[in-house]
Amino acid sequence: EGDMTTGREKRWSLAGATALVTGGSKGIGRAIVEELAGFGARVHTCSRNAAELEECRRQWEEEELSVTVSVCDVSVRAAREKLMETVRESFHGKLDILVNNAGQLFFKVATELTENNYSHLMETNLASSFHLSQLAHPLLLNASICGGGSIINISSIAGSVGFPCFTLYSITKGRYTPDKEE
């Protein structure tokens, strides 16, 4: 009757694909890195924390996942440019998937947030996603997977639902939710 295997490995493959995942050393980002690499993609990820990143790199190497890493603070424009140059060189000018995942949260009431808090969160959570998408555009045009390159921006329920002390974070994680009648 043929092979009735329903495992994801039999259904999906990203063999030959390349991906950049920001903030990939923990949480959702790490899960995304491991999932993409598990499907066969070559993944590059970054984090501000060099020690955390190196520990992840060692584990991924042991698991024979194809993941490279570099330290990058996505809140810094020049660091984003350097990151994309690293990706361009590593993946020979092509990128299939960009996952803008890196983000930060300040747990403070709005009246206690400083101008520096505001600037840092806007750069980290919002400007970095837009700028990295712009920088990735030429590489995504060379995507090797069917249908062209993909950009995934990680949002949050906090972008739609109000939470105390998450004012700035919520602004940076807003998302468009179309009316059901549209």
N, C-alpha and C positions, 0 to 999 in steps of 0.2 A: 504493500500500500504506500510505500515511500516513506520518507523521513517526516515524522510529525512533530519534530522539535519546535518548541515555541519559545525557547530562550532568546533573550534579546540579542545575544551574540550571533544568532543565526538570522535575525531579521535586520539588524542594523550594522553598518560598517562606516567608519570614517577613515579607513586606511588611505593614506596619502594626503589627508587634509591637514591643515595647519590652523592653530588657534592661539590667540592671546587672551588670557584671563587676568584682569587686574585684581589685586587683593586675594591671591590664591593660596595663602598659607594657612587659612583657618575658615571655619564656618561654611557658608554657602559657596564661597569662592573655591575653597579646597575641594568640596564635593563636586563642583563643576569641572575642575581640573581633572580629578580622578575619573569622572564619568567620560569626559571627552577622550582622555588617554586610554581608558578602558575599551573604548570603541575603535581604537587604532589611530587617533589623531596625534600628531606631534604638537605638543603644547608648550608655550612659554608663559610663565607667570611671574608676577612681581609682588613685592611687599616692602614696607618700610623697615620691617624687623629682620635683619640679616640672619640672626641666630635661628629664629623660627623658620625662615625660608630654607636655611641649610639643613635643618632637621627634616623638613618635608622632602627636600631633594634627595637626601639619603634614603628615606623610606620609599620614595617613588623608584629610585634606582634599584633597590632590593626587590621591588615588585615588578621590575622590568617595564615600567611605564616610561614612555618617551616624553619626558618633561625637562625643560631647561628653565633656569631661574635667573633673575637679576633684582638687585635692590633698587627700588624706585619709590619716591614720594610723589604720588600723582597730583598733589596740590601745587607742585612746582612745574611751571611751563617748560623750562629747559630740561628737566628730568623726564617729562613726557616725550619730548623730542628725542632725547637720547634713547629712551625705551623703544620708540618706534624704529629708530635706526638699528638697534640691536635686533629687533624682530625682522626687519627688512633683510639684514645680513644673514641671520640664522635660517630664514625660510626662503632665501634666494628671490626676494622681491615679490612674494605672493603671500596672501593671507586669506584664509577661508572664513574664519570666525573671529570676531572681536566680542568679548564679553566685558562690558564696563561694569565691574562688580565692586571695586574698591569704594569704601564709604566710611564715614565717621559719624558719631553721634555725641552731642553734648547734652547731658541730662541737667538742664537748668531752666528756670522760668525765664520767659522772654525778657523781663526787665533786668535780669542779671547777666545777660549775654553782652559781651564786649564787641567792639568793632573788629578786633582780631579774631574772636570766635566766629563772627559772621563771615569775614573774608576767608578764613581757613575752611569752613564748612562749604561755602559756595564753590571754592576752588576744588576741593576734594570730591565732593559729591556731584556737582553739577558741571562746572567748567571743564573738568577733566574728561567727562564723558563726551562732551561736545568736541573738545579739542582732539582727543584721541580718535574720534570718529573721522574728523577731517584729515588727520595725519594718516589714518589707515586707508582712506579712500583709494589712493593709487594702488595699494597692495591688494585691496579687495577686488579691484577691477581685473586682477590677474588670478582670481580664485580658480581653483582646480575642480571644486565640487559642482555638481549639477545645479544650475539655477543661480550661480554666482555667490558672492560673499554675503555674510550675514553679520549684522550688528545686534547684540542683545544688551539692553540696558536694564540693570536690576533695579526694580522699583520697590515699594514697600506699601503695606496696608496703611502705614502712617501718612502716605500721600493722599489718602482718601478719607481717613477717619482721624478725628482729632484726639491726640493723647497729651495729657499734661506734661509739660517740660520738654516736649519734642518739637517746638515751634519751627526752629530753623531746619531741623532734619526733615520735617514734613514738607516744607517748602521745596527742598532739594529732591524729594522723592515723589513729587506729584506725578500723576499720570492721567491720561485722557481716558475717561470711561464713557463711551457713547450711550446716549439714551436708547432704550430698547425700541422706541418709536422711530428712530432715525433710519 
